[in-house]
Amino acid sequence: MNIQKQVAQLNLLHRLMSHKRTGPPDKLSGILGMSKSKLYVVFEELKACGATIAYSRKRETFYYKNNFVIDVRCVMRPLKPGETDKLSGGYTPVFIDTRNLYSSIKMI
């Protein structure tokens, strides 16, 4: 799995579609370095996220019919000394005081 390659492919696809300059499916899949069938899988994933994708035969391009944004970033680098203290890895501990949790629930 090459995460950086996938992020680059997705960003390039979005840029080309936003400017309506993808070209036909065969050309676009070649530019992105993926098969045509994989390209359509990506389109289905974007549609599942709310994108409305259309194809213009006249202009030979895919484009968004709605306003849609893709903001994907992937930074991979060694941490500097002291940076580990600033990172939580997305984990935020949540403590719930359960002593009074059931006091507000009325039994019928």
BELCOR-V581326 format. One record per backbone hydrogen bond with DSSP energy under -1.0 kcal/mol. CO is the residue of the C=O (numbers start at 0). NH is the residue of the N-H. If there is no record, write none. Layout:
co=CO nh=NH
co=CO nh=NH
//
This chain:
co=1 nh=5
co=2 nh=6
co=3 nh=7
co=4 nh=8
co=5 nh=9
co=6 nh=10
co=7 nh=11
co=8 nh=12
co=9 nh=13
co=10 nh=14
co=11 nh=15
co=12 nh=16
co=13 nh=17
co=14 nh=18
co=15 nh=20
co=16 nh=19
co=23 nh=27
co=24 nh=28
co=25 nh=29
co=26 nh=30
co=27 nh=31
co=28 nh=33
co=34 nh=38
co=35 nh=39
co=36 nh=40
co=37 nh=41
co=38 nh=42
co=39 nh=43
co=40 nh=44
co=41 nh=45
co=42 nh=46
co=43 nh=47
co=45 nh=50
co=46 nh=49
co=51 nh=64
co=53 nh=62
co=55 nh=59
co=55 nh=60
co=60 nh=55
co=62 nh=53
co=79 nh=82
co=82 nh=85
co=87 nh=90
co=95 nh=97
//
